[in-house]
Amino acid sequence: MTRVNKHTNYATRNLWSGILFGIGLAAFIDETIFHQLLHWHHFYDKSTTSIGLVSDGLFHAFSWFATIASLFLFSDLRRRNAYNPTRWVGGVLLGSGAFQLYDGTIQHKLMRIHQIRYNVDIAPYDITWNILAIVMIVIGLLLVYRSRRNATLSERTATNEQ
């Protein structure tokens, strides 16, 4: 495998490990804070409370599967000395932001399987939820771009030194 292919492979693994961790983290925070502690909603609110609790359990399992998968990738990157913190954190922000934007637009508005909160003016919650998601995505994209630019510069430097 050439140096560039290895770099591309590791860059992709760093990104996906971060994205999966970000999805798992955002889902875990959503589940813990909004579902369990505040009791604002369940993952699926169009049925009974019992169904809502079952849907929360499945949602929680999903978040852990994403987190565990990301940590397997992460540990492999560390073992191979290929961990790129900037790219990984960019991936975490991309995953968290994408999950939150999907939740806020698709699940809340299009599918209407739940809202952030009920019996209040929902607009401030929706605006805050989606703006935070977009901010995370933008910062994540900037970090990923920065890590790509830095990797390209170091590849050029390594090639010129040979």
Secondary structure, 3 states (H helix, E strand, C coil): CCHHHHHHHHHHHHHHHHHHHHHHHHHHHHHHHHHHHCCCCCCCCCCCHHHHHHHHHHHHHHHHHHHHHHHHHHHHHHHCCCCCHHHHHHHHHHHHHHHHHHHHHHHHHHCCCCCCCCCCCCHHHHHHHHHHHHHHHHHHHHHHHHHHHHHHHHHHHHHHHC
